[in-house]
Amino acid sequence: MLWLLLLQVWASCLWLGHGEVVTSFESSCPQFFYSDTPPDAAMKPQNPAWICQTLNNQQFFATLYDRDNRIPMYSAYKYEPANLTTNHTWTLEPQLIGSNLSKNMQTVRTLKHQYNVSKALIMQSQAVNRDYKGSGWDRGHLNPNGHHNTSNSRNATYTLTNIVPMNKTLNRHAWKNYEQQMMAKNTKNCQTTYVIVGAVPGNSSIPGGRVNLPSHIWSGACCRTKQNTVSAWAAIAENNQDQVWDLTLGELENRLTQLYRMQNVSLFHDDCPR
């Protein structure tokens, strides 16, 4: 009986170790970063959660989640756009509630009825749809569904751990133009493009006081070109304006160093030109 008990404990440890909320991206889902290199340690909120975003037992992107502000600090993914229509459902991250829960993103309904998790416990761990309803702010994707080429990869972006409150005009106009037009233009000569999109926490919250209102939205990208050189670019927008500013990767990192009040922010591997 003792050996059986030990076997069960060992198996449960393996399960916990392979959960979606992980201890580092390097060891769990490095494939979403150029040269398997996530941003440096400077890019970390005070109460972080590293999430390998998983749907139907498949990893689709990586998110560094800010538990205190209930918004992602950034999401990282491969740019693989396609014309595709999907029927999405908003989901949450179960392992922000407890490490013994599913590694797959789930709906509130499933968490309540299948896993017997209370709404209060769900809301304690992360943002929920109720936070955004009637707030006057869009549920703004960091990793946009339009940058993916399968139904599952698109549906995976509709998790609230990939969402920040975004100015409606910015989200539906200037930032949308950057996501659709500028990204397509900048990636024409790329083989595989790696993207990191983030949000800078602001000094206030949306109505309800639970979810931080970001002051800025930003994006950085790096790719190896068809000529086997490396290309990089970046952009940033203030969350109260309908304007996106094009930057070099180095300019964005310098700007984020100031905005986050951190030292020497580095988003990508050293191969990516600044």
C-alpha positions in Angstrom: 0.0 0.0 0.0 2.8 2.4 0.7 4.3 2.0 -2.7 0.9 2.7 -4.3 0.5 5.8 -2.2 4.0 7.0 -3.2 3.1 6.3 -6.9 0.0 8.4 -6.6 1.9 11.3 -5.0 4.6 11.1 -7.7 1.9 11.1 -10.5 0.1 14.1 -9.0 3.4 16.0 -8.9 4.0 15.3 -12.6 0.5 16.6 -13.3 1.1 19.8 -11.4 4.4 20.3 -13.1 2.8 20.2 -16.5 0.0 22.7 -15.7 -0.7 25.7 -17.8 0.5 28.2 -15.1 4.2 27.5 -15.0 7.4 28.6 -13.3 9.1 29.9 -16.4 8.6 30.2 -20.2 12.1 28.9 -20.9 11.2 25.4 -19.6 7.6 25.2 -20.6 6.7 27.1 -23.8 9.8 28.8 -25.2 8.6 28.2 -28.8 6.6 31.5 -28.8 9.7 33.6 -28.4 12.4 34.4 -31.0 15.4 32.0 -30.5 13.5 30.6 -27.4 14.3 33.8 -25.5 11.6 35.5 -23.4 12.0 39.1 -22.2 14.5 39.6 -19.5 13.8 39.5 -15.8 13.1 43.3 -15.7 9.8 42.6 -17.4 7.9 41.2 -14.5 5.0 42.5 -12.3 5.1 42.3 -8.6 2.7 39.3 -8.5 3.2 37.5 -11.8 1.8 34.3 -13.3 3.5 32.7 -16.3 0.8 31.1 -18.5 1.3 28.8 -21.4 -2.1 29.4 -23.0 -3.6 26.0 -23.6 -6.9 25.0 -25.4 -7.8 21.4 -26.1 -4.5 20.2 -24.7 -2.5 22.3 -27.2 -0.4 25.4 -26.4 -1.0 28.4 -28.6 0.8 31.4 -27.0 2.4 32.6 -23.8 1.1 35.3 -21.4 2.8 37.0 -18.4 -0.2 37.9 -16.2 -0.3 40.6 -13.6 -2.4 39.1 -10.8 -2.7 42.3 -8.8 -3.9 44.5 -11.7 -5.9 41.6 -13.3 -4.4 42.3 -16.8 -1.7 40.7 -18.8 1.7 42.4 -18.9 2.3 40.9 -22.3 1.4 38.0 -24.6 3.9 36.4 -27.0 3.0 34.4 -30.1 3.9 33.5 -33.7 2.3 35.7 -36.4 0.4 33.4 -38.7 -2.6 35.3 -40.2 -5.4 34.0 -42.3 -8.9 34.8 -43.5 -11.0 32.7 -41.2 -14.3 33.0 -39.3 -14.8 31.4 -35.9 -17.4 31.2 -33.2 -15.6 32.1 -30.0 -16.5 31.7 -26.3 -14.9 33.8 -23.6 -12.8 31.7 -21.2 -10.6 32.0 -18.1 -7.5 30.4 -16.7 -8.4 27.7 -14.2 -4.9 27.4 -12.7 -4.9 31.0 -11.5 -7.6 29.7 -9.1 -5.8 26.4 -8.1 -2.9 24.4 -9.5 -5.0 21.2 -9.3 -7.5 22.5 -11.9 -7.5 22.0 -15.7 -4.6 23.2 -17.7 -7.1 24.1 -20.5 -8.8 27.4 -20.5 -12.5 27.1 -19.4 -15.7 29.0 -19.3 -17.1 30.4 -16.1 -20.0 28.0 -16.5 -17.7 25.0 -16.7 -15.7 26.0 -13.7 -18.8 26.5 -11.6 -20.7 23.4 -12.6 -18.1 20.8 -13.6 -15.3 21.8 -11.1 -17.5 23.3 -8.4 -15.6 26.6 -8.2 -17.5 29.5 -6.8 -18.0 32.7 -8.7 -16.3 34.6 -5.8 -13.2 32.4 -6.1 -13.1 32.9 -9.8 -13.3 36.6 -9.5 -10.7 36.7 -6.8 -8.1 35.2 -9.2 -8.6 37.2 -12.4 -10.8 39.5 -14.5 -14.2 38.2 -15.7 -16.7 39.4 -18.3 -18.8 41.2 -15.7 -15.9 43.6 -15.1 -16.1 44.9 -18.7 -19.8 45.0 -19.3 -21.1 48.5 -19.2 -17.6 49.8 -18.4 -17.3 51.9 -21.6 -14.0 50.1 -22.5 -13.4 47.4 -25.1 -12.0 44.0 -24.2 -8.8 44.6 -26.1 -6.8 41.6 -27.3 -3.0 41.7 -26.9 -2.6 38.7 -29.0 -5.3 39.3 -31.7 -7.4 36.4 -33.2 -6.7 37.7 -36.7 -3.0 36.8 -36.4 -3.8 33.1 -36.3 -4.7 30.5 -39.0 -6.8 27.8 -37.3 -10.1 27.8 -35.4 -8.4 26.6 -32.2 -5.6 29.1 -32.3 -8.1 31.9 -32.9 -10.5 30.8 -30.2 -7.6 30.5 -27.8 -7.1 34.3 -27.9 -10.5 34.8 -26.4 -9.3 34.2 -22.8 -9.6 37.2 -20.4 -6.0 36.6 -19.4 -5.1 38.0 -22.9 -7.4 41.0 -22.6 -6.9 44.6 -21.3 -9.4 47.5 -21.1 -8.7 49.4 -24.4 -10.1 52.7 -25.6 -12.8 51.9 -28.1 -11.7 54.2 -30.8 -8.0 53.1 -30.5 -9.0 49.4 -30.5 -11.3 49.7 -33.5 -9.3 52.2 -35.6 -5.6 53.0 -35.2 -4.5 49.9 -33.3 -6.6 47.7 -35.6 -4.9 49.3 -38.6 -1.5 48.5 -37.1 -2.5 44.9 -36.4 -3.9 44.3 -39.9 -2.1 46.6 -42.3 1.3 47.5 -40.8 2.0 44.0 -39.6 1.2 42.6 -43.0 3.5 45.1 -44.6 6.4 44.6 -42.2 6.3 40.8 -42.4 6.3 40.4 -46.2 9.9 39.3 -46.3 9.8 37.3 -43.1 9.9 33.5 -42.7 8.6 33.3 -39.1 7.6 36.4 -37.1 7.6 36.4 -33.3 5.5 39.1 -31.6 5.2 40.4 -28.1 2.3 42.7 -27.3 1.9 44.3 -23.9 0.2 46.9 -21.7 1.6 49.4 -19.2 -0.5 49.6 -16.0 -2.0 53.0 -15.4 -3.0 54.9 -12.3 -6.7 54.1 -12.3 -9.1 51.2 -12.9 -12.2 50.7 -15.0 -15.6 51.0 -13.2 -15.8 48.5 -10.4 -12.2 49.1 -9.3 -11.0 45.5 -10.0 -9.2 45.8 -13.4 -6.4 48.3 -14.0 -6.7 50.7 -16.9 -3.5 50.6 -19.0 -1.8 53.9 -19.9 -0.2 52.5 -23.0 -0.4 49.5 -25.4 2.7 48.4 -27.2 4.0 45.8 -29.7 7.4 44.5 -30.7 8.3 42.0 -33.4 11.3 40.1 -34.7 11.8 37.8 -37.6 14.4 36.1 -39.8 14.0 37.2 -43.4 14.0 35.1 -46.5 17.6 36.4 -47.1 18.5 34.9 -43.7 19.0 38.4 -42.1 17.1 39.5 -39.0 14.5 42.3 -38.9 12.7 44.0 -36.0 10.1 46.8 -35.5 7.8 48.1 -32.8 4.9 50.4 -32.0 3.3 52.1 -29.0 0.0 53.9 -28.4 -1.4 55.9 -25.5 -4.7 54.3 -24.4 -6.6 57.6 -24.5 -5.7 58.6 -28.1 -6.3 57.2 -31.5 -2.7 57.3 -32.6 0.0 54.6 -33.0 3.6 55.6 -33.1 6.1 53.5 -35.1 9.4 52.8 -33.3 12.5 50.8 -33.6 12.8 47.9 -31.2 15.5 49.8 -29.3 13.3 52.9 -29.0 10.4 50.8 -27.6 12.7 49.1 -25.0 14.0 52.5 -23.9 10.4 53.8 -23.6 9.3 50.8 -21.6 12.3 51.2 -19.3 10.9 54.6 -18.4 7.2 53.7 -18.3 7.7 50.6 -16.1 10.4 52.3 -14.1 12.6 49.3 -14.6 16.2 48.9 -15.7 17.4 47.9 -19.2 14.2 46.3 -20.6 15.0 43.7 -23.3 12.2 42.1 -25.1 14.0 39.9 -27.6 17.2 37.9 -28.2 20.3 40.0 -28.9 20.1 39.0 -32.6 17.1 41.2 -33.1 18.3 44.7 -34.3 17.7 47.7 -32.1 
